Amino acid sequence: MADEDDTEKSEDPSQKRLDDALQRGDVAKSQEVNGWFVLAASALIMLSFSGSMTAGLTSMMRGLMSQAHAIPVDSGGVMRLFSMISMGTLAAVVLPLSLLALAAIAGNMVQHRLVWSTESLTPKFSKISPMAGFKRLFSKIALVNFVKGMLKLAVVGAIMAMLLWPKRNQLESMIVMDPVTALMLSKTLSMELLGAVVAVMAIVAAADFLFQYHEWYERQKMSLKELKDEYKQTEGDPAIKAKIRQLRQQRAGKRMMAAVPEASVIITNPTHYAVALKYERGMSAPICVAKGLDNIALKIREIGGKHDIPIIENPPLARALHATVEIDDEVPPEHYKAVAEVIGYVMRLKNGLRS
C-alpha cells in the first residue's frame, strides 16, 4: 500500500514541475481557441475589407481586360504580366492576411505565454511506434476529439438550417436576380451565417480550453515519491542537511570549549546553567566566550576548574545571561551592574590571593 501511495500521481504539481513543463513546450492548448480566433478574424475581414479587396481586384482585372490587345505575348511580356497580377493581388490581400496571422498568434498567447522549445522537434520512437499510435487512436483524447467534431458539425448544420430555411424563397429567386443583387444577398447571408457560427464556436472553444487545461493539469500531477525527490534536488537531502548541521554544532562546541580557559569568570546555576565571561582592562564590556545547559554546563565547569577559573554561583544572573547573550557578544547593558559586581569580586579575590 505504501508503494502504491508513493507512485500514485495524486498530489498537485509544484511550481518547479509547471515551469519545467513550460520549458519543454508542454502547455495547456486548445486548437478550438486558435480556430475561433481565425474564424472571428475572417468575419471581421469580410465585414471590413471585402469591399476594398473586391474593388482593387476588379480594377486590376478591368484594366487587363480593356488592354488585352496591347499585352505582348513573348516570354518577357508574360513574365511582366504575371508579376503585375501577383503584385496587385498581394497588395489587395496583404493586410487581411496579416490580420489572420496576428489572430493565429493571439489565439496561442491568450492560452499561455510564448514558449521557445525544440523538444517537440526531437525524434521520439513513440511517434512512429505502431503500438503507441494505436493507443493514441483509441485514447480518451481521441474519443473527445471525435465527439467534439461531430458536435461541431451538428451545431453548424443546425445553425445553417435555422438561418437559411426561412429564406429559402429568396435563395430560389437568386436564379433570376441580376448579378449585383445576387452578390449582395450572398454577402448578407454569408455574414449572418458566419456571425452565428462565431458566436456558437466561442462557447465550444471555451469549453474545450477548460477540458484541455484539466487534462494538462492532471498530467502534471506528482506522486509522493516525486515530491520527495524534487525536494531533495532543490532543498537538499534532509538527512545530509541534518548531518551537516550536527557537524557544525560539534565544531562550534569544540571552539567554545577551547575558549573556556581564557574566561575571567564562570557564572553558574549550580546544576543547569553555566556562562563563561572574559574581561580585560580596556574592554568596553565583558564578552561571553561559552555558555550551555546541563551536560555542556558541567563540561564548562570542569574545564574551568582545571584551569583555576573562578566559578561563581548566581542562578538568576546565569539564567538571564544564558537567555540574552550569544557567544562572542558583549554582555547587554541591562546586566552591566550585576556582572560588574561579579567581576569586581573576582578581581578582589585574585588580588587577595596575590597578597
GUKOLGU-160249 format. One record per residue (C-alpha): residue number from 1; residue in one letter; x, y, z. Coordinates in nm, 3 decimals, m for minus. Example, Ala and Ser with C-alpha at 12.3 -4.5 7.8 and 13.67 -1.06 7.14 Angstrom:
<gulos>
+-----+---------+---------+---------+---------+
: num : residuo :      c1 :      c2 :      c3 :
+-----+---------+---------+---------+---------+
:   1 :       a :   1.230 :  m0.450 :   0.780 :
:   2 :       s :   1.367 :  m0.106 :   0.714 :
+-----+---------+---------+---------+---------+
</gulos>
This chain:
<gulos>
+-----+---------+---------+---------+---------+
: num : residuo :      c1 :      c2 :      c3 :
+-----+---------+---------+---------+---------+
:   1 :       m :   0.000 :   0.000 :   0.000 :
:   2 :       a :   0.284 :   0.237 :   0.081 :
:   3 :       d :   0.445 :   0.173 :  m0.257 :
:   4 :       e :   0.115 :   0.234 :  m0.434 :
:   5 :       d :   0.065 :   0.561 :  m0.246 :
:   6 :       d :   0.417 :   0.671 :  m0.338 :
:   7 :       t :   0.368 :   0.606 :  m0.711 :
:   8 :       e :   0.007 :   0.726 :  m0.746 :
:   9 :       k :   0.003 :   1.074 :  m0.901 :
:  10 :       s :  m0.240 :   1.231 :  m0.658 :
:  11 :       e :  m0.052 :   1.543 :  m0.547 :
:  12 :       d :  m0.083 :   1.887 :  m0.702 :
:  13 :       p :   0.221 :   1.979 :  m0.914 :
:  14 :       s :   0.486 :   2.207 :  m0.768 :
:  15 :       q :   0.579 :   2.535 :  m0.932 :
:  16 :       k :   0.905 :   2.378 :  m1.049 :
:  17 :       r :   0.711 :   2.099 :  m1.219 :
:  18 :       l :   0.494 :   2.353 :  m1.401 :
:  19 :       d :   0.798 :   2.561 :  m1.504 :
:  20 :       d :   0.975 :   2.251 :  m1.637 :
:  21 :       a :   0.666 :   2.159 :  m1.840 :
:  22 :       l :   0.660 :   2.509 :  m1.989 :
:  23 :       q :   1.028 :   2.486 :  m2.086 :
:  24 :       r :   0.956 :   2.154 :  m2.262 :
:  25 :       g :   0.673 :   2.318 :  m2.455 :
:  26 :       d :   0.413 :   2.110 :  m2.269 :
:  27 :       v :   0.133 :   2.364 :  m2.217 :
:  28 :       a :  m0.244 :   2.364 :  m2.196 :
:  29 :       k :  m0.354 :   2.436 :  m2.550 :
:  30 :       s :  m0.685 :   2.412 :  m2.734 :
:  31 :       q :  m0.692 :   2.411 :  m3.112 :
:  32 :       e :  m1.053 :   2.525 :  m3.089 :
:  33 :       v :  m0.939 :   2.855 :  m2.937 :
:  34 :       n :  m0.694 :   2.907 :  m3.224 :
:  35 :       g :  m0.965 :   2.819 :  m3.475 :
:  36 :       w :  m1.210 :   3.059 :  m3.314 :
:  37 :       f :  m0.964 :   3.350 :  m3.334 :
:  38 :       v :  m0.900 :   3.280 :  m3.701 :
:  39 :       l :  m1.273 :   3.243 :  m3.767 :
:  40 :       a :  m1.353 :   3.569 :  m3.586 :
:  41 :       a :  m1.075 :   3.746 :  m3.775 :
:  42 :       s :  m1.213 :   3.611 :  m4.102 :
:  43 :       a :  m1.556 :   3.750 :  m4.018 :
:  44 :       l :  m1.401 :   4.087 :  m3.932 :
:  45 :       i :  m1.204 :   4.089 :  m4.257 :
:  46 :       m :  m1.510 :   4.007 :  m4.466 :
:  47 :       l :  m1.707 :   4.280 :  m4.293 :
:  48 :       s :  m1.434 :   4.546 :  m4.314 :
:  49 :       f :  m1.218 :   4.467 :  m4.616 :
:  50 :       s :  m1.430 :   4.273 :  m4.861 :
:  51 :       g :  m1.533 :   4.593 :  m5.043 :
:  52 :       s :  m1.179 :   4.729 :  m5.076 :
:  53 :       m :  m1.036 :   4.390 :  m5.180 :
:  54 :       t :  m1.309 :   4.344 :  m5.439 :
:  55 :       a :  m1.263 :   4.695 :  m5.572 :
:  56 :       g :  m0.885 :   4.657 :  m5.601 :
:  57 :       l :  m0.900 :   4.321 :  m5.777 :
:  58 :       t :  m1.187 :   4.437 :  m6.001 :
:  59 :       s :  m0.997 :   4.746 :  m6.104 :
:  60 :       m :  m0.689 :   4.544 :  m6.188 :
:  61 :       m :  m0.880 :   4.284 :  m6.389 :
:  62 :       r :  m1.083 :   4.553 :  m6.572 :
:  63 :       g :  m0.759 :   4.720 :  m6.678 :
:  64 :       l :  m0.619 :   4.391 :  m6.802 :
:  65 :       m :  m0.933 :   4.313 :  m7.000 :
:  66 :       s :  m0.950 :   4.654 :  m7.158 :
:  67 :       q :  m0.583 :   4.643 :  m7.258 :
:  68 :       a :  m0.568 :   4.275 :  m7.350 :
:  69 :       h :  m0.485 :   4.354 :  m7.713 :
:  70 :       a :  m0.176 :   4.556 :  m7.611 :
:  71 :       i :  m0.025 :   4.283 :  m7.390 :
:  72 :       p :   0.284 :   4.131 :  m7.559 :
:  73 :       v :   0.281 :   3.754 :  m7.583 :
:  74 :       d :   0.656 :   3.698 :  m7.578 :
:  75 :       s :   0.827 :   3.542 :  m7.274 :
:  76 :       g :   0.926 :   3.878 :  m7.123 :
:  77 :       g :   0.574 :   4.017 :  m7.162 :
:  78 :       v :   0.415 :   3.711 :  m6.998 :
:  79 :       m :   0.658 :   3.737 :  m6.705 :
:  80 :       r :   0.579 :   4.108 :  m6.660 :
:  81 :       l :   0.207 :   4.031 :  m6.677 :
:  82 :       f :   0.241 :   3.756 :  m6.418 :
:  83 :       s :   0.445 :   3.986 :  m6.191 :
:  84 :       m :   0.188 :   4.266 :  m6.222 :
:  85 :       i :  m0.102 :   4.033 :  m6.138 :
:  86 :       s :   0.091 :   3.889 :  m5.839 :
:  87 :       m :   0.176 :   4.232 :  m5.700 :
:  88 :       g :  m0.177 :   4.360 :  m5.747 :
:  89 :       t :  m0.328 :   4.056 :  m5.577 :
:  90 :       l :  m0.074 :   4.077 :  m5.293 :
:  91 :       a :  m0.147 :   4.447 :  m5.240 :
:  92 :       a :  m0.518 :   4.369 :  m5.214 :
:  93 :       v :  m0.486 :   4.084 :  m4.964 :
:  94 :       v :  m0.168 :   4.164 :  m4.764 :
:  95 :       l :  m0.350 :   4.348 :  m4.487 :
:  96 :       p :  m0.625 :   4.084 :  m4.439 :
:  97 :       l :  m0.366 :   3.805 :  m4.441 :
:  98 :       s :  m0.159 :   3.994 :  m4.183 :
:  99 :       l :  m0.465 :   4.021 :  m3.960 :
: 100 :       l :  m0.524 :   3.647 :  m3.993 :
: 101 :       a :  m0.163 :   3.577 :  m3.891 :
: 102 :       l :  m0.195 :   3.807 :  m3.588 :
: 103 :       a :  m0.521 :   3.633 :  m3.494 :
: 104 :       a :  m0.347 :   3.293 :  m3.506 :
: 105 :       i :  m0.067 :   3.424 :  m3.279 :
: 106 :       a :  m0.320 :   3.583 :  m3.043 :
: 107 :       g :  m0.504 :   3.251 :  m3.018 :
: 108 :       n :  m0.190 :   3.096 :  m2.869 :
: 109 :       m :  m0.091 :   3.389 :  m2.648 :
: 110 :       v :  m0.427 :   3.406 :  m2.469 :
: 111 :       q :  m0.374 :   3.044 :  m2.361 :
: 112 :       h :  m0.011 :   3.065 :  m2.248 :
: 113 :       r :   0.291 :   3.289 :  m2.278 :
: 114 :       l :   0.533 :   3.247 :  m2.565 :
: 115 :       v :   0.741 :   2.929 :  m2.545 :
: 116 :       w :   1.064 :   2.860 :  m2.733 :
: 117 :       s :   1.139 :   2.489 :  m2.713 :
: 118 :       t :   1.296 :   2.241 :  m2.955 :
: 119 :       e :   1.198 :   1.935 :  m2.757 :
: 120 :       s :   0.883 :   1.880 :  m2.963 :
: 121 :       l :   1.108 :   1.856 :  m3.273 :
: 122 :       t :   1.328 :   1.587 :  m3.117 :
: 123 :       p :   1.271 :   1.246 :  m3.281 :
: 124 :       k :   1.094 :   1.002 :  m3.049 :
: 125 :       f :   1.026 :   0.634 :  m3.101 :
: 126 :       s :   0.676 :   0.675 :  m2.956 :
: 127 :       k :   0.583 :   0.900 :  m3.250 :
: 128 :       i :   0.646 :   0.624 :  m3.504 :
: 129 :       s :   0.561 :   0.324 :  m3.289 :
: 130 :       p :   0.250 :   0.142 :  m3.423 :
: 131 :       m :   0.151 :   0.038 :  m3.072 :
: 132 :       a :   0.179 :   0.395 :  m2.940 :
: 133 :       g :  m0.017 :   0.518 :  m3.242 :
: 134 :       f :  m0.287 :   0.257 :  m3.179 :
: 135 :       k :  m0.315 :   0.368 :  m2.816 :
: 136 :       r :  m0.345 :   0.733 :  m2.921 :
: 137 :       l :  m0.608 :   0.638 :  m3.180 :
: 138 :       f :  m0.834 :   0.482 :  m2.916 :
: 139 :       s :  m0.744 :   0.707 :  m2.623 :
: 140 :       k :  m0.978 :   0.929 :  m2.425 :
: 141 :       i :  m0.843 :   1.236 :  m2.605 :
: 142 :       a :  m0.918 :   1.081 :  m2.944 :
: 143 :       l :  m1.273 :   0.996 :  m2.831 :
: 144 :       v :  m1.326 :   1.350 :  m2.705 :
: 145 :       n :  m1.196 :   1.496 :  m3.034 :
: 146 :       f :  m1.431 :   1.269 :  m3.231 :
: 147 :       v :  m1.731 :   1.369 :  m3.021 :
: 148 :       k :  m1.626 :   1.733 :  m3.044 :
: 149 :       g :  m1.600 :   1.714 :  m3.425 :
: 150 :       m :  m1.943 :   1.554 :  m3.457 :
: 151 :       l :  m2.089 :   1.812 :  m3.219 :
: 152 :       k :  m1.944 :   2.098 :  m3.423 :
: 153 :       l :  m2.087 :   1.954 :  m3.745 :
: 154 :       a :  m2.427 :   1.915 :  m3.584 :
: 155 :       v :  m2.424 :   2.266 :  m3.438 :
: 156 :       v :  m2.307 :   2.434 :  m3.757 :
: 157 :       g :  m2.558 :   2.235 :  m3.963 :
: 158 :       a :  m2.839 :   2.331 :  m3.726 :
: 159 :       i :  m2.742 :   2.697 :  m3.743 :
: 160 :       m :  m2.732 :   2.694 :  m4.123 :
: 161 :       a :  m3.070 :   2.524 :  m4.135 :
: 162 :       m :  m3.229 :   2.773 :  m3.892 :
: 163 :       l :  m3.094 :   3.072 :  m4.081 :
: 164 :       l :  m3.147 :   2.955 :  m4.438 :
: 165 :       w :  m3.480 :   2.777 :  m4.414 :
: 166 :       p :  m3.687 :   3.094 :  m4.359 :
: 167 :       k :  m3.508 :   3.249 :  m4.659 :
: 168 :       r :  m3.548 :   2.958 :  m4.898 :
: 169 :       n :  m3.774 :   3.162 :  m5.126 :
: 170 :       q :  m3.503 :   3.428 :  m5.164 :
: 171 :       l :  m3.246 :   3.161 :  m5.244 :
: 172 :       e :  m3.472 :   3.018 :  m5.515 :
: 173 :       s :  m3.522 :   3.361 :  m5.669 :
: 174 :       m :  m3.145 :   3.423 :  m5.693 :
: 175 :       i :  m3.152 :   3.243 :  m6.029 :
: 176 :       v :  m3.341 :   3.529 :  m6.189 :
: 177 :       m :  m3.174 :   3.813 :  m5.998 :
: 178 :       d :  m2.923 :   4.042 :  m6.159 :
: 179 :       p :  m2.561 :   3.962 :  m6.057 :
: 180 :       v :  m2.516 :   4.269 :  m5.832 :
: 181 :       t :  m2.829 :   4.194 :  m5.629 :
: 182 :       a :  m2.739 :   3.824 :  m5.604 :
: 183 :       l :  m2.392 :   3.910 :  m5.480 :
: 184 :       m :  m2.530 :   4.148 :  m5.217 :
: 185 :       l :  m2.774 :   3.885 :  m5.093 :
: 186 :       s :  m2.500 :   3.623 :  m5.084 :
: 187 :       k :  m2.278 :   3.855 :  m4.881 :
: 188 :       t :  m2.558 :   3.930 :  m4.635 :
: 189 :       l :  m2.642 :   3.562 :  m4.584 :
: 190 :       s :  m2.273 :   3.473 :  m4.553 :
: 191 :       m :  m2.217 :   3.735 :  m4.282 :
: 192 :       e :  m2.524 :   3.619 :  m4.088 :
: 193 :       l :  m2.406 :   3.259 :  m4.105 :
: 194 :       l :  m2.050 :   3.348 :  m4.011 :
: 195 :       g :  m2.164 :   3.566 :  m3.719 :
: 196 :       a :  m2.383 :   3.288 :  m3.578 :
: 197 :       v :  m2.106 :   3.030 :  m3.617 :
: 198 :       v :  m1.855 :   3.260 :  m3.446 :
: 199 :       a :  m2.091 :   3.308 :  m3.151 :
: 200 :       v :  m2.154 :   2.935 :  m3.106 :
: 201 :       m :  m1.790 :   2.839 :  m3.160 :
: 202 :       a :  m1.689 :   3.080 :  m2.884 :
: 203 :       i :  m1.877 :   2.858 :  m2.640 :
: 204 :       v :  m1.723 :   2.543 :  m2.789 :
: 205 :       a :  m1.372 :   2.695 :  m2.771 :
: 206 :       a :  m1.415 :   2.799 :  m2.406 :
: 207 :       a :  m1.540 :   2.453 :  m2.307 :
: 208 :       d :  m1.258 :   2.282 :  m2.497 :
: 209 :       f :  m0.994 :   2.502 :  m2.333 :
: 210 :       l :  m1.125 :   2.414 :  m1.988 :
: 211 :       f :  m1.113 :   2.046 :  m2.080 :
: 212 :       q :  m0.761 :   2.071 :  m2.224 :
: 213 :       y :  m0.639 :   2.261 :  m1.918 :
: 214 :       h :  m0.788 :   1.998 :  m1.688 :
: 215 :       e :  m0.617 :   1.718 :  m1.882 :
: 216 :       w :  m0.285 :   1.907 :  m1.885 :
: 217 :       y :  m0.303 :   1.972 :  m1.511 :
: 218 :       e :  m0.380 :   1.606 :  m1.443 :
: 219 :       r :  m0.071 :   1.509 :  m1.646 :
: 220 :       q :   0.144 :   1.737 :  m1.432 :
: 221 :       k :   0.033 :   1.586 :  m1.101 :
: 222 :       m :   0.304 :   1.421 :  m0.895 :
: 223 :       s :   0.338 :   1.121 :  m0.671 :
: 224 :       l :   0.466 :   1.147 :  m0.313 :
: 225 :       k :   0.795 :   0.996 :  m0.425 :
: 226 :       e :   0.835 :   1.258 :  m0.699 :
: 227 :       l :   0.765 :   1.535 :  m0.448 :
: 228 :       k :   1.027 :   1.395 :  m0.211 :
: 229 :       d :   1.283 :   1.357 :  m0.490 :
: 230 :       e :   1.223 :   1.711 :  m0.613 :
: 231 :       y :   1.258 :   1.847 :  m0.260 :
: 232 :       k :   1.589 :   1.666 :  m0.226 :
: 233 :       q :   1.710 :   1.812 :  m0.556 :
: 234 :       t :   1.608 :   2.168 :  m0.475 :
: 235 :       e :   1.648 :   2.187 :  m0.098 :
: 236 :       g :   1.897 :   1.908 :  m0.035 :
: 237 :       d :   1.858 :   1.572 :   0.136 :
: 238 :       p :   1.718 :   1.633 :   0.490 :
: 239 :       a :   1.941 :   1.360 :   0.633 :
: 240 :       i :   2.252 :   1.518 :   0.481 :
: 241 :       k :   2.146 :   1.864 :   0.597 :
: 242 :       a :   2.090 :   1.731 :   0.949 :
: 243 :       k :   2.434 :   1.568 :   0.946 :
: 244 :       i :   2.597 :   1.891 :   0.827 :
: 245 :       r :   2.414 :   2.084 :   1.098 :
: 246 :       q :   2.532 :   1.831 :   1.358 :
: 247 :       l :   2.894 :   1.861 :   1.242 :
: 248 :       r :   2.874 :   2.239 :   1.256 :
: 249 :       q :   2.734 :   2.224 :   1.609 :
: 250 :       q :   3.013 :   1.987 :   1.711 :
: 251 :       r :   3.281 :   2.216 :   1.566 :
: 252 :       a :   3.123 :   2.519 :   1.729 :
: 253 :       g :   3.113 :   2.330 :   2.060 :
: 254 :       k :   3.481 :   2.241 :   2.034 :
: 255 :       r :   3.575 :   2.602 :   1.957 :
: 256 :       m :   3.365 :   2.717 :   2.251 :
: 257 :       m :   3.526 :   2.471 :   2.492 :
: 258 :       a :   3.871 :   2.574 :   2.368 :
: 259 :       a :   3.787 :   2.934 :   2.465 :
: 260 :       v :   3.683 :   2.847 :   2.827 :
: 261 :       p :   4.042 :   2.865 :   2.966 :
: 262 :       e :   4.054 :   3.229 :   2.851 :
: 263 :       a :   3.748 :   3.320 :   3.062 :
: 264 :       s :   3.774 :   3.552 :   3.362 :
: 265 :       v :   3.480 :   3.401 :   3.548 :
: 266 :       i :   3.215 :   3.132 :   3.511 :
: 267 :       i :   2.868 :   3.219 :   3.642 :
: 268 :       t :   2.653 :   2.916 :   3.717 :
: 269 :       n :   2.320 :   2.793 :   3.836 :
: 270 :       p :   2.475 :   2.500 :   4.019 :
: 271 :       t :   2.342 :   2.216 :   3.802 :
: 272 :       h :   2.175 :   2.358 :   3.490 :
: 273 :       y :   2.339 :   2.677 :   3.358 :
: 274 :       a :   2.694 :   2.795 :   3.301 :
: 275 :       v :   2.811 :   3.116 :   3.133 :
: 276 :       a :   3.182 :   3.191 :   3.090 :
: 277 :       l :   3.274 :   3.560 :   3.064 :
: 278 :       k :   3.603 :   3.720 :   2.962 :
: 279 :       y :   3.706 :   4.067 :   3.075 :
: 280 :       e :   4.033 :   4.255 :   3.038 :
: 281 :       r :   4.122 :   4.613 :   3.110 :
: 282 :       g :   4.034 :   4.838 :   2.818 :
: 283 :       m :   3.733 :   4.633 :   2.710 :
: 284 :       s :   3.403 :   4.822 :   2.695 :
: 285 :       a :   3.211 :   4.526 :   2.840 :
: 286 :       p :   3.272 :   4.158 :   2.926 :
: 287 :       i :   3.234 :   3.909 :   2.641 :
: 288 :       c :   3.062 :   3.570 :   2.657 :
: 289 :       v :   3.308 :   3.303 :   2.542 :
: 290 :       a :   3.098 :   2.997 :   2.632 :
: 291 :       k :   2.756 :   2.903 :   2.763 :
: 292 :       g :   2.550 :   2.589 :   2.796 :
: 293 :       l :   2.288 :   2.380 :   2.970 :
: 294 :       d :   2.313 :   2.060 :   3.174 :
: 295 :       n :   2.594 :   1.841 :   3.028 :
: 296 :       i :   2.753 :   2.133 :   2.845 :
: 297 :       a :   2.734 :   2.343 :   3.161 :
: 298 :       l :   2.901 :   2.062 :   3.352 :
: 299 :       k :   3.178 :   2.040 :   3.093 :
: 300 :       i :   3.235 :   2.418 :   3.113 :
: 301 :       r :   3.267 :   2.394 :   3.492 :
: 302 :       e :   3.508 :   2.101 :   3.463 :
: 303 :       i :   3.736 :   2.287 :   3.220 :
: 304 :       g :   3.713 :   2.600 :   3.435 :
: 305 :       g :   3.813 :   2.401 :   3.742 :
: 306 :       k :   4.114 :   2.251 :   3.566 :
: 307 :       h :   4.236 :   2.599 :   3.466 :
: 308 :       d :   4.155 :   2.766 :   3.801 :
: 309 :       i :   3.881 :   2.986 :   3.654 :
: 310 :       p :   3.668 :   3.134 :   3.935 :
: 311 :       i :   3.321 :   2.976 :   3.940 :
: 312 :       i :   3.051 :   3.196 :   4.093 :
: 313 :       e :   2.705 :   3.064 :   4.170 :
: 314 :       n :   2.440 :   3.321 :   4.083 :
: 315 :       p :   2.132 :   3.141 :   3.945 :
: 316 :       p :   1.927 :   3.450 :   3.840 :
: 317 :       l :   2.222 :   3.609 :   3.662 :
: 318 :       a :   2.326 :   3.280 :   3.499 :
: 319 :       r :   1.978 :   3.223 :   3.360 :
: 320 :       a :   1.946 :   3.585 :   3.242 :
: 321 :       l :   2.284 :   3.584 :   3.067 :
: 322 :       h :   2.218 :   3.247 :   2.903 :
: 323 :       a :   1.891 :   3.381 :   2.758 :
: 324 :       t :   2.015 :   3.721 :   2.638 :
: 325 :       v :   2.381 :   3.695 :   2.530 :
: 326 :       e :   2.528 :   3.494 :   2.242 :
: 327 :       i :   2.878 :   3.353 :   2.202 :
: 328 :       d :   3.140 :   3.624 :   2.129 :
: 329 :       d :   2.886 :   3.900 :   2.207 :
: 330 :       e :   2.917 :   4.163 :   2.478 :
: 331 :       v :   2.702 :   4.148 :   2.789 :
: 332 :       p :   2.382 :   4.355 :   2.739 :
: 333 :       p :   2.374 :   4.692 :   2.920 :
: 334 :       e :   2.089 :   4.582 :   3.148 :
: 335 :       h :   2.325 :   4.328 :   3.309 :
: 336 :       y :   2.628 :   4.559 :   3.346 :
: 337 :       k :   2.573 :   4.624 :   3.715 :
: 338 :       a :   2.529 :   4.261 :   3.818 :
: 339 :       v :   2.820 :   4.144 :   3.603 :
: 340 :       a :   3.040 :   4.431 :   3.726 :
: 341 :       e :   2.981 :   4.320 :   4.085 :
: 342 :       v :   3.085 :   3.965 :   3.996 :
: 343 :       i :   3.393 :   4.079 :   3.801 :
: 344 :       g :   3.487 :   4.316 :   4.083 :
: 345 :       y :   3.455 :   4.037 :   4.338 :
: 346 :       v :   3.672 :   3.807 :   4.128 :
: 347 :       m :   3.940 :   4.073 :   4.082 :
: 348 :       r :   3.944 :   4.148 :   4.455 :
: 349 :       l :   3.969 :   3.775 :   4.518 :
: 350 :       k :   4.266 :   3.742 :   4.283 :
: 351 :       n :   4.438 :   4.044 :   4.437 :
: 352 :       g :   4.386 :   3.898 :   4.785 :
: 353 :       l :   4.541 :   3.569 :   4.677 :
: 354 :       r :   4.840 :   3.751 :   4.533 :
: 355 :       s :   4.888 :   3.945 :   4.857 :
+-----+---------+---------+---------+---------+
</gulos>
